């Protein structure tokens, strides 16, 4: 079977668009300069699973060729000529859908429709830059007609946005590395600069919630693998995660990128916390096999807002220290996911789940073990109980104040902190309401 028999894409240049500007954007993101990519392969696999179809691609459109960065179910085909018949064009707005290619005038003459693989259904969502250039598409295809649901098409657009986010992340990393190389030759400092690009530059605003994060670096010359993120889900809930990959240096930074990207992509398909960690476990085992397995600890959670201003928090943990709930009255309670096992190394790991409620005035602290494994001047390790005691003596009044309290602890421990630490704090502010007596004054 030849590549032309698998023509799947994009026809002539977009009418009325700045094709030269679009091609410049393709080159700016170096989207054609890499071979098959595991991150994009996972996107194609997720797309096929969401639609229940046998074929899916992540495609970048050059001037004469369409390059398949990922091709699920297409027998290894990686490029097709652009000037072949159109099956999935570069959509201007929203997804492009062909429910039955034999009756749609845009596709009836296409060789992929009339010949092999006999495509009947196709849907595509554009991979679009922030300045409006469409680099390519995420596509799903089937050999029988289909009518996709609105939720499926919305998920396809989310996956295309994830591809764009990954390209932006890689471009940012390239710029950072280039700038660091110009200033200093130290390879570990370059890796540290790369690691900084793997963390979100700022946390999003969550209605009714305060969020703050910090990354405490133990050594300027050594790269750790701690990570965190907070992002919205399609159903109005919010997801967050924090964790720590094994090892140090550039390999740890690369594994951090893979882990963070996989957690976000898995949450699109099914945000159940234990399912998300199970999907990450599968990916890590598939990517790193043999004598040097790569693994991590992680906690993944979902926030569900209630009408009274509180939030229900569902957490799943894999080998990670328990989150700490700092209550409005000053008590500190572990939200235990004890029993959750390391992600990426065990044959059939168990991931523990717990649920708690954050009422107004409550806060939640997630941290990596660089904090609890720090040692005091007498050599004793802080531990989870020591951290809880410290927080109980300084009642939190918001996520920022909670992190400031932890920063005081880092200062007190000084050189006893030997590992990087990532921190994520979430707090529910008090709801300010007027009393009836005040309203009548």
Order of alpha helices (4+ residues) and beta strands (2+ residues): alpha-alpha-beta-beta-beta-beta-alpha-beta-beta-alpha-alpha-beta-beta-beta-alpha-alpha-beta-beta-beta-beta-beta-beta-alpha-alpha-alpha-beta-alpha
